Amino acid sequence: MRLLLDAMCGGVRSHLRMCGYDAAYALDRGVEDDDALLRIASDEDRTLVTRDRSLAGRADDAISLGSTDTDEQLRALAAGLDLSLDDDPSRCGACNGALEPTEVGTPDYAPDPSEESVWRCRDCGQCFWTGSHWDRVAETLAAVEESSG
């Protein structure tokens, strides 16, 4: 499923991307106008994720979220989306680009690829691995699942 998050739902973008969703974020594209969001959602066959009920009602496919709290938004999303982390990262948490495994040439902030799996974004070049941030997100998603079930 391809998603388009409006400006009010950016707090969940990295979680969704870590779960493998192609989750475009409106502000990454400099878009806030409702008509532009609807056009993008339609043109790119994306489900709009928004807190704006009126906007959700105008979209062909939308998920309406009520809360401003990220954990509450994740709970609402878990009702219809699988919020399980990918075994291997597939989407860039920063720009939503596709990730590919890398074995050489990682920056100083990344682990040595001969010691730990590292993925690089095809679009922005950022490197990712399943370290402590991955573990914290896994804990958050497990708590969301537990409280939703």
N, CA, C and O of each residue as an XYZ file, in Angstrom:
596
protein
N       0.834     -1.172      0.000
C       0.000      0.000      0.000
C       0.884      1.242      0.000
O       1.848      1.346      0.759
N       0.530      2.171     -0.866
C       1.245      3.444     -0.962
C       0.452      4.502     -0.210
O      -0.754      4.641     -0.410
N       1.129      5.245      0.652
C       0.470      6.219      1.505
C       0.964      7.627      1.206
O       2.091      7.822      0.751
N       0.095      8.613      1.473
C       0.467     10.022      1.426
C       0.040     10.624      2.758
O      -1.151     10.707      3.055
N       1.009     11.041      3.553
C       0.745     11.620      4.864
C       0.651     13.130      4.743
O       1.547     13.776      4.199
N      -0.444     13.693      5.256
C      -0.528     15.148      5.211
C       0.343     15.752      6.306
O       0.958     15.028      7.089
N       0.392     17.075      6.357
C       1.290     17.780      7.268
C       1.041     17.430      8.728
O       1.955     17.532      9.546
N      -0.183     17.017      9.073
C      -0.534     16.730     10.457
C      -0.181     15.306     10.893
O      -0.409     14.936     12.044
N       0.364     14.526      9.996
C       0.631     13.106     10.301
C       2.094     12.714     10.103
O       2.402     11.533      9.947
N       2.978     13.678     10.109
C       4.390     13.402      9.869
C       5.076     12.599     10.947
O       6.116     11.993     10.688
N       4.528     12.573     12.149
C       5.154     11.847     13.248
C       5.207     10.345     13.051
O       6.007      9.662     13.690
N       4.361      9.824     12.170
C       4.331      8.373     11.948
C       5.108      7.952     10.705
O       5.202      6.759     10.414
N       5.657      8.900      9.977
C       6.264      8.550      8.688
C       7.430      7.565      8.815
O       7.500      6.606      8.047
N       8.343      7.779      9.764
C       9.483      6.860      9.850
C       9.031      5.474     10.323
O       9.578      4.464      9.880
N       8.049      5.416     11.209
C       7.524      4.117     11.654
C       6.957      3.339     10.462
O       7.247      2.157     10.279
N       6.146      4.026      9.662
C       5.536      3.364      8.508
C       6.599      2.919      7.501
O       6.510      1.827      6.939
N       7.584      3.755      7.281
C       8.661      3.403      6.348
C       9.459      2.216      6.868
O       9.883      1.366      6.084
N       9.670      2.147      8.183
C      10.407      1.019      8.761
C       9.596     -0.277      8.677
O      10.152     -1.372      8.759
N       8.284     -0.141      8.514
C       7.416     -1.306      8.312
C       7.294     -1.654      6.828
O       6.561     -2.572      6.462
N       8.006     -0.929      5.986
C       8.045     -1.239      4.561
C       7.058     -0.478      3.701
O       6.973     -0.726      2.498
N       6.304      0.453      4.295
C       5.331      1.211      3.517
C       6.000      2.335      2.740
O       6.889      3.018      3.248
N       5.563      2.512      1.516
C       5.949      3.651      0.700
C       5.095      4.808      1.222
O       3.957      4.992      0.790
N       5.650      5.582      2.150
C       4.902      6.627      2.856
C       5.461      7.995      2.511
O       6.393      8.477      3.154
N       4.885      8.617      1.490
C       5.287      9.967      1.102
C       4.720     10.956      2.116
O       3.620     10.764      2.634
N       5.475     12.006      2.392
C       5.057     13.015      3.359
C       4.895     14.349      2.642
O       5.809     14.813      1.960
N       3.737     14.955      2.801
C       3.412     16.183      2.077
C       4.453     17.279      2.262
O       4.833     17.937      1.294
N       4.921     17.486      3.493
C       5.872     18.576      3.720
C       7.239     18.301      3.110
O       7.982     19.241      2.827
N       7.591     17.025      2.900
C       8.836     16.713      2.187
C       8.759     17.217      0.749
O       9.778     17.484      0.112
N       7.537     17.340      0.259
C       7.310     17.810     -1.108
C       6.892     19.280     -1.146
O       6.629     19.824     -2.218
N       6.831     19.920      0.017
C       6.429     21.322      0.081
C       4.956     21.536     -0.235
O       4.580     22.589     -0.751
N       4.117     20.544      0.070
C       2.694     20.606     -0.276
C       1.852     20.653      0.991
O       1.997     19.807      1.874
N       0.972     21.645      1.076
C       0.016     21.725      2.171
C      -1.406     21.901      1.658
O      -2.357     21.590      2.375
N      -1.570     22.384      0.450
C      -2.877     22.661     -0.131
C      -3.684     21.373     -0.310
O      -3.185     20.390     -0.858
N      -4.931     21.387      0.156
C      -5.782     20.200      0.089
C      -5.967     19.679     -1.327
O      -5.874     18.474     -1.560
N      -6.227     20.573     -2.276
C      -6.440     20.127     -3.657
C      -5.181     19.475     -4.230
O      -5.264     18.496     -4.971
N      -4.031     20.019     -3.886
C      -2.764     19.423     -4.344
C      -2.566     18.043     -3.727
O      -2.110     17.121     -4.403
N      -2.906     17.896     -2.446
C      -2.801     16.582     -1.794
C      -3.709     15.563     -2.483
O      -3.296     14.432     -2.739
N      -4.922     15.958     -2.775
C      -5.863     15.045     -3.444
C      -5.355     14.648     -4.827
O      -5.477     13.492     -5.235
N      -4.783     15.619     -5.546
C      -4.214     15.330     -6.878
C      -3.077     14.318     -6.773
O      -3.027     13.354     -7.537
N      -2.160     14.537     -5.822
C      -1.026     13.624     -5.651
C      -1.523     12.230     -5.288
O      -1.077     11.236     -5.861
N      -2.443     12.162     -4.337
C      -2.979     10.855     -3.927
C      -3.590     10.127     -5.115
O      -3.374      8.928     -5.285
N      -4.341     10.832     -5.927
C      -4.971     10.221     -7.096
C      -3.938      9.847     -8.163
O      -3.942      8.724     -8.667
N      -3.061     10.782     -8.504
C      -2.074     10.550     -9.564
C      -1.108      9.416     -9.221
O      -0.665      8.685    -10.107
N      -0.782      9.272     -7.926
C       0.203      8.271     -7.507
C      -0.432      7.040     -6.859
O       0.263      6.185     -6.310
N      -1.762      6.964     -6.932
C      -2.504      5.838     -6.355
C      -2.095      5.595     -4.906
O      -1.684      4.498     -4.528
N      -2.222      6.668     -4.098
C      -1.853      6.617     -2.688
C      -3.094      6.788     -1.813
O      -4.027      7.505     -2.173
N      -3.090      6.130     -0.681
C      -4.110      6.331      0.340
C      -3.687      7.539      1.164
O      -2.575      7.585      1.690
N      -4.579      8.510      1.272
C      -4.287      9.711      2.034
C      -4.472      9.431      3.525
O      -5.491      8.874      3.931
N      -3.493      9.815      4.336
C      -3.581      9.704      5.789
C      -3.619     11.131      6.313
O      -2.690     11.911      6.097
N      -4.719     11.467      7.013
C      -4.936     12.846      7.430
C      -5.719     12.918      8.738
O      -6.413     11.974      9.114
N      -5.595     14.053      9.423
C      -6.438     14.336     10.580
C      -7.613     15.215     10.178
O      -8.519     15.442     10.981
N      -7.611     15.708      8.954
C      -8.646     16.608      8.452
C      -9.822     15.777      7.916
O      -9.740     15.214      6.824
N     -10.901     15.704      8.680
C     -12.046     14.862      8.293
C     -12.663     15.303      6.973
O     -13.063     14.473      6.157
N     -12.735     16.596      6.774
C     -13.299     17.118      5.523
C     -12.451     16.670      4.328
O     -12.983     16.235      3.306
N     -11.144     16.782      4.469
C     -10.237     16.349      3.406
C     -10.361     14.850      3.172
O     -10.408     14.408      2.024
N     -10.414     14.066      4.235
C     -10.566     12.606      4.109
C     -11.844     12.263      3.344
O     -11.862     11.331      2.540
N     -12.903     13.017      3.599
C     -14.171     12.770      2.913
C     -14.124     13.083      1.427
O     -14.923     12.550      0.658
N     -13.209     13.932      1.017
C     -13.066     14.287     -0.405
C     -12.140     13.336     -1.166
O     -12.129     13.337     -2.397
N     -11.373     12.533     -0.447
C     -10.393     11.641     -1.087
C     -11.056     10.357     -1.559
O     -12.037      9.902     -0.972
N     -10.512      9.775     -2.627
C     -10.995      8.472     -3.104
C     -10.720      7.382     -2.079
O     -11.531      6.476     -1.890
N      -9.568      7.477     -1.418
C      -9.159      6.488     -0.427
C      -8.409      7.233      0.670
O      -7.397      7.883      0.408
N      -8.910      7.136      1.900
C      -8.284      7.896      2.985
C      -8.396      7.150      4.302
O      -9.312      6.358      4.522
N      -7.443      7.427      5.163
C      -7.469      6.986      6.551
C      -7.504      8.257      7.376
O      -6.602      9.090      7.284
N      -8.541      8.405      8.178
C      -8.702      9.589      9.005
C      -8.239      9.283     10.422
O      -8.712      8.336     11.049
N      -7.318     10.085     10.916
C      -6.800      9.924     12.271
C      -7.340     11.055     13.149
O      -7.433     12.199     12.702
N      -7.693     10.741     14.384
C      -8.275     11.747     15.258
C      -7.287     12.428     16.180
O      -7.489     13.587     16.541
N      -6.250     11.759     16.563
C      -5.350     12.255     17.603
C      -4.130     12.971     17.018
O      -3.738     12.750     15.873
N      -3.548     13.838     17.851
C      -2.273     14.470     17.505
C      -1.097     13.661     18.038
O       0.045     13.887     17.639
N      -1.375     12.711     18.945
C      -0.342     11.898     19.573
C       0.124     10.782     18.628
O      -0.697     10.042     18.086
N       1.428     10.665     18.436
C       1.983      9.675     17.507
C       1.575      8.253     17.880
O       1.174      7.483     17.007
N       1.670      7.889     19.159
C       1.291      6.523     19.558
C      -0.185      6.257     19.276
O      -0.549      5.166     18.837
N      -1.034      7.253     19.528
C      -2.467      7.099     19.231
C      -2.690      6.974     17.719
O      -3.526      6.185     17.277
N      -1.957      7.737     16.943
C      -2.061      7.631     15.490
C      -1.639      6.236     15.027
O      -2.276      5.646     14.155
N      -0.565      5.717     15.617
C      -0.125      4.365     15.271
C      -1.177      3.327     15.651
O      -1.403      2.376     14.904
N      -1.825      3.501     16.811
C      -2.892      2.575     17.215
C      -4.026      2.592     16.197
O      -4.544      1.541     15.819
N      -4.404      3.765     15.764
C      -5.475      3.877     14.768
C      -5.060      3.225     13.450
O      -5.864      2.541     12.817
N      -3.835      3.427     13.044
C      -3.341      2.822     11.800
C      -3.272      1.303     11.905
O      -3.510      0.595     10.926
N      -2.944      0.803     13.106
C      -2.807     -0.643     13.307
C      -4.133     -1.375     13.096
O      -4.138     -2.587     12.878
N      -5.240     -0.666     13.157
C      -6.545     -1.287     12.918
C      -6.673     -1.776     11.477
O      -7.424     -2.712     11.202
N      -5.940     -1.140     10.553
C      -6.058     -1.533      9.153
C      -4.753     -1.848      8.446
O      -4.761     -2.347      7.320
N      -3.638     -1.564      9.091
C      -2.327     -1.797      8.482
C      -1.509     -2.747      9.342
O      -1.636     -2.752     10.567
N      -0.677     -3.542      8.705
C       0.269     -4.386      9.428
C       1.454     -3.517      9.830
O       2.232     -3.078      8.982
N       1.583     -3.276     11.123
C       2.687     -2.448     11.611
C       3.786     -3.309     12.209
O       4.188     -3.126     13.358
N       4.264     -4.249     11.407
C       5.403     -5.089     11.784
C       6.632     -4.586     11.044
O       6.571     -4.265      9.857
N       7.745     -4.523     11.758
C       8.985     -4.105     11.100
C       9.373     -5.115     10.033
O       9.204     -6.322     10.207
N       9.893     -4.603      8.932
C      10.470     -5.472      7.911
C      11.629     -6.261      8.504
O      12.294     -5.781      9.422
N      11.880     -7.457      7.997
C      13.069     -8.187      8.437
C      14.326     -7.398      8.078
O      15.267     -7.311      8.868
N      14.326     -6.836      6.897
C      15.406     -5.965      6.443
C      14.790     -4.626      6.055
O      13.734     -4.602      5.422
N      15.417     -3.524      6.415
C      14.879     -2.223      6.015
C      14.755     -2.130      4.495
O      15.630     -2.585      3.757
N      13.643     -1.528      4.039
C      13.439     -1.402      2.594
C      13.173      0.031      2.151
O      13.318      0.341      0.968
N      12.782      0.925      3.086
C      12.489      2.318      2.760
C      13.351      3.235      3.625
O      13.596      2.944      4.796
N      13.796      4.316      3.057
C      14.585      5.310      3.778
C      13.687      6.069      4.748
O      12.649      6.601      4.353
N      14.086      6.118      6.013
C      13.324      6.854      7.001
C      13.373      8.350      6.770
O      12.477      9.069      7.213
N      14.383      8.828      6.097
C      14.548     10.263      5.864
C      13.788     10.750      4.635
O      13.103     11.771      4.699
N      13.901     10.032      3.514
C      13.322     10.551      2.263
C      12.329      9.601      1.603
O      11.706      9.978      0.611
N      12.159      8.396      2.109
C      11.237      7.397      1.582
C      11.782      6.660      0.360
O      11.058      5.874     -0.252
N      13.023      6.891     -0.003
C      13.609      6.186     -1.140
C      13.817      4.705     -0.831
O      13.753      4.283      0.324
N      14.065      3.932     -1.873
C      14.327      2.502     -1.714
C      15.742      2.290     -1.183
O      16.672      3.001     -1.563
N      15.893      1.302     -0.298
C      17.200      0.962      0.249
C      17.771     -0.247     -0.464
O      17.034     -1.112     -0.936
N      19.095     -0.296     -0.539
C      19.781     -1.465     -1.086
C      20.939     -1.821     -0.170
O      21.567     -0.940      0.419
N      21.221     -3.115     -0.050
C      22.354     -3.522      0.798
C      23.651     -2.920      0.271
O      23.837     -2.779     -0.938
N      24.532     -2.573      1.178
C      25.837     -2.068      0.785
C      26.912     -2.844      1.544
O      26.716     -3.242      2.693
N      28.019     -3.045      0.901
C      29.098     -3.808      1.530
C      30.379     -3.003      1.675
O      31.308     -3.429      2.362
N      30.434     -1.838      1.029
C      31.648     -1.023      1.093
C      31.282      0.456      1.128
O      30.160      0.849      0.805
N      32.247      1.253      1.524
C      32.126      2.702      1.401
C      31.088      3.359      2.275
O      30.456      4.325      1.846
N      30.885      2.870      3.493
C      29.924      3.520      4.363
C      30.573      4.686      5.098
O      31.779      4.661      5.343
N      29.798      5.707      5.452
C      30.357      6.845      6.187
C      30.753      6.451      7.611
O      30.404      5.372      8.089
N      31.480      7.335      8.270
C      31.987      7.058      9.618
C      30.891      6.759     10.628
O      31.116      5.994     11.566
N      29.699      7.348     10.457
C      28.629      7.130     11.437
C      28.013      5.735     11.342
O      27.328      5.302     12.269
N      28.243      5.036     10.251
C      27.636      3.708     10.042
C      28.592      2.608     10.486
O      29.811      2.782     10.459
N      28.023      1.470     10.895
C      28.893      0.348     11.251
C      29.629     -0.202     10.030
O      29.248      0.060      8.889
N      30.663     -0.950     10.284
C      31.410     -1.614      9.216
C      30.510     -2.696      8.607
O      30.049     -3.581      9.328
N      30.252     -2.641      7.301
C      29.362     -3.622      6.661
C      29.864     -5.069      6.746
O      29.094     -6.005      6.532
N      31.157     -5.254      7.059
C      31.651     -6.625      7.212
C      31.254     -7.184      8.587
O      31.339     -8.389      8.822
N      30.819     -6.291      9.496
C      30.434     -6.714     10.845
C      28.932     -6.658     11.087
O      28.419     -7.361     11.958
N      28.224     -5.831     10.328
C      26.781     -5.664     10.504
C      26.171     -5.275      9.161
O      26.785     -4.543      8.384
N      24.956     -5.767      8.888
C      24.277     -5.424      7.637
C      23.951     -3.937      7.594
O      23.424     -3.373      8.553
N      24.271     -3.317      6.471
C      24.023     -1.891      6.267
C      23.327     -1.729      4.913
O      23.662     -2.400      3.938
N      22.344     -0.815      4.882
C      21.618     -0.500      3.654
C      21.804      0.980      3.370
O      21.906      1.793      4.289
N      21.848      1.327      2.075
C      22.020      2.718      1.649
C      20.815      3.115      0.791
O      20.341      2.345     -0.044
N      20.338      4.335      1.023
C      19.224      4.859      0.230
C      19.704      5.186     -1.175
O      20.729      5.842     -1.355
N      18.956      4.724     -2.162
C      19.297      4.997     -3.562
C      19.124      6.473     -3.906
O      19.763      6.981     -4.828
N      18.245      7.167     -3.151
C      17.952      8.559     -3.482
C      18.836      9.557     -2.746
O      19.419     10.442     -3.372
N      18.944      9.429     -1.422
C      19.683     10.440     -0.649
C      21.039      9.953     -0.143
O      21.839     10.757      0.335
N      21.311      8.647     -0.239
C      22.607      8.108      0.147
C      22.774      7.809      1.628
O      23.818      7.297      2.032
N      21.776      8.113      2.446
C      21.883      7.850      3.882
C      21.968      6.345      4.134
O      21.374      5.548      3.409
N      22.710      5.976      5.162
C      22.870      4.564      5.527
C      22.001      4.206      6.724
O      21.763      5.030      7.607
N      21.531      2.954      6.737
C      20.676      2.443      7.801
C      21.144      1.063      8.214
O      21.717      0.317      7.419
N      20.891      0.738      9.465
C      21.157     -0.598      9.997
C      20.167     -0.819     11.128
O      19.519      0.126     11.578
N      20.046     -2.041     11.585
C      19.063     -2.353     12.624
C      19.707     -2.237     14.000
O      19.993     -3.242     14.650
N      19.929     -1.010     14.431
C      20.566     -0.733     15.717
C      19.560     -0.364     16.791
O      18.435     -0.863     16.791
N      19.962      0.508     17.706
C      19.132      0.838     18.866
C      17.837      1.554     18.472
O      16.808      1.338     19.112
N      17.860      2.399     17.438
C      16.631      3.067     16.991
C      15.628      2.026     16.498
O      14.434      2.121     16.783
N      16.113      1.049     15.768
C      15.268     -0.046     15.271
C      14.610     -0.761     16.457
O      13.418     -1.066     16.425
N      15.398     -1.023     17.497
C      14.882     -1.700     18.690
C      13.819     -0.852     19.398
O      12.810     -1.388     19.855
N      14.037      0.463     19.492
C      13.061      1.350     20.144
C      11.748      1.383     19.359
O      10.670      1.359     19.952
N      11.833      1.437     18.046
C      10.623      1.438     17.221
C       9.903      0.095     17.357
O       8.675      0.052     17.422
N      10.660     -0.992     17.402
C      10.041     -2.317     17.591
C       9.280     -2.363     18.917
O       8.178     -2.907     18.981
N       9.860     -1.795     19.970
C       9.189     -1.750     21.271
C       7.918     -0.902     21.206
O       6.884     -1.285     21.754
N       7.995      0.230     20.545
C       6.823      1.099     20.395
C       5.713      0.374     19.649
O       4.555      0.415     20.064
N       6.061     -0.289     18.551
C       5.055     -0.993     17.761
C       4.467     -2.173     18.524
O       3.276     -2.458     18.393
N       5.277     -2.858     19.316
C       4.771     -3.963     20.135
C       3.783     -3.431     21.174
O       2.749     -4.053     21.417
N       4.090     -2.293     21.783
C       3.184     -1.703     22.774
C       1.889     -1.246     22.112
O       0.812     -1.378     22.694
N       1.990     -0.715     20.909
C       0.799     -0.291     20.161
C      -0.074     -1.512     19.875
O      -1.288     -1.476     20.071
N       0.547     -2.574     19.418
C      -0.191     -3.797     19.105
C      -0.866     -4.358     20.363
O      -2.028     -4.762     20.328
N      -0.133     -4.375     21.454
C      -0.666     -4.916     22.716
C      -1.873     -4.092     23.183
O      -2.873     -4.656     23.629
N      -1.781     -2.780     23.084
C      -2.885     -1.936     23.555
C      -4.052     -1.888     22.573
O      -5.159     -1.488     22.936
N      -3.798     -2.303     21.312
C      -4.858     -2.320     20.308
C      -5.629     -3.626     20.331
O      -6.799     -3.670     19.951
N      -4.979     -4.682     20.775
C      -5.545     -6.021     20.694
C      -6.502     -6.292     21.766
O      -7.064     -7.385     21.830
